[in-house]
Amino acid sequence: EISVRLAIGASRGRLMRQLLTESAVLAALGGLAGVLLGVVSNRLMVALFRASFPLENLQFGLALDARTVLLTALVSALSVLVFGLIPARQAVRTELVPALKGDSSAPMRVRMRRAALVAQVVVSVILLFCAGSFLRTLGRLSQLDPGYPVENRLYAQVYASPAAFSRPQARAFYANALDRLRSLPGVRNAALTNFLPPNGISRGCVSTPGKPVIRVSDQIIDESYLPTMRIPVLSGRNFDAGDSETGPVRVIVNQELARRLWSGQEPTGRQMLVGCEKFSSAEVIGVARNATVRQLGERSEPHYYRAFEQNFAAVSHLVVETAGDPAPLIPVVQRAIQAESRGASVFRIQTLKDYVQETLWQVRFESRMLAAFGILGLALAAVGLYGTVAYRVTLRTREIAIRMAMGARRGGVFGLVVGEALRLTSIGIAIGLALSFPMGRLLAGLVAGIRPGDALTYAGAAAIWIVVALLGSYLPARKAAGLDPVSALRQD
């Protein structure tokens, strides 16, 4: 059509303006559909966030506002100008005689479509790899041993407000609450800590004379915490009633901290400097086995424990070990804590198993989001694959008709079209997988448990795209295989 209009004297500039106007109209319609889709997708992401994050009072807003719509419109306009100008210029610069004879094979257009398709496949493969990595990591982390048993245990986060309790009163409240919990039927033991791994551990600094400062995590516990959590003291002793507020400062270190500070020597009885700006001396009385500190799947972290009697915490977690399923005891435990004092607040109470699973909310949310973007990218690239193959079949109609007229079988023509789609897809898969490896290493540095060289994730992303290539090229290949060579050549 463009060639005919140019042949009868149409202005190239006017044709370019018309082509750009058509592109702008299509972009406007697409932008309107995109805004509607954005509203739906934003609500979906909010729902995914709320399903992944354990705290109900944390709001996650993605409502579209005027600035968002304006920015989207600006980006769409620039896209129309950039990506519409190039094909418009190519169209109006078409050689008239070959085009009117039907000899134009539009090689530049074909190459651009192929390059765009390969780029789409590359991006889609990277998104699928990232989504697969997070999903497999989530599965592995859900099965990991945190270093302490989570069955038959529950916890309650309690706040003894300084407005309602003096420090001696708060200490007495927690001691009485633990005694009351231990006396309940079905309760084996109860313990106290200021933070509950694997989340919310405070950070500090430790050192020994003549050695550099080490960044560590620390935790305040009572003498029942390690036995309740089944974290054994490998050497030395646990805290006891002698570790009082007026006594010398004593700590228990984990295996990793003992290894870094004393390199295999016995640390029990040694002095350790505690603090980041102002250091104080603490006596090491024991070494406890390594356990999860900040997040599941992490490498062993240097960590030490401080005695609750020497380090008061107004906000504490009461951990309760039960003889059976802890869920039925949740209301009983809550009433027992609040019965001890009406001035204390119980923020959260749940089973320890549920708590540990909820600490994976970030990986769970990220895996769901990446999976959603991966599926969206896969769908867009699949549409691009279908369009490229169908367009290529249209350009090769004469060639295919001649092949069939000279004896080519329909199965061979079908395989020819599918093979070309697989070749283009394979290029995108190879580039995408090559770029996925450094992406995996980057993700492994951000999220514990991700394996950058996970062969199954690579194979899964490649397999998905091979299936998509076969499905996307099926209809154009079937159309090419069903071509009537006589009618095609007569029409041409």
Secondary structure, DSSP 4 states (H G I P E B T S, - for coil): -HHHHHHTT--HHHHHHHHHHHHHHHHHHHHHHHHHHHHHHHHHHHHHHHHH-S-TT--------HHHHHHHHHHHHHHHHHHHHHHHHHHHT--HHHHHHT----HHHHHHHHHHHHHHHHHHHHHHHHHHHHHHHHHHHHH---SS--TTEEEEEEEE-TTT--HHHHHHHHHHHHHHHHTSTTEEEEEEESS-TTS--EEEEEE-TTS--EEEEEEEE-TTHHHHTT--EEEE----TTS-TTS--EEEEEHHHHHHHHTTS--TT-EEEE-SSS-EEEEEEEEEPP---SSTTPPP--EEEEEGGGS--SEEEEEEEESS-SGGGHHHHHHHHHHH-TTEEEEEEEEHHHHHHHTTHHHHHHHHHHHHHHHHHHHHHHHHHHHHHHHHHHHTHHHHHHHHHTT--HHHHHHHHHHHHHHHHHHHHHHHHHHHHHHHHHHHHHSTT--TT-HHHHHHHHHHHHHHHHHHTHHHHHHHHT--HHHHHHH-
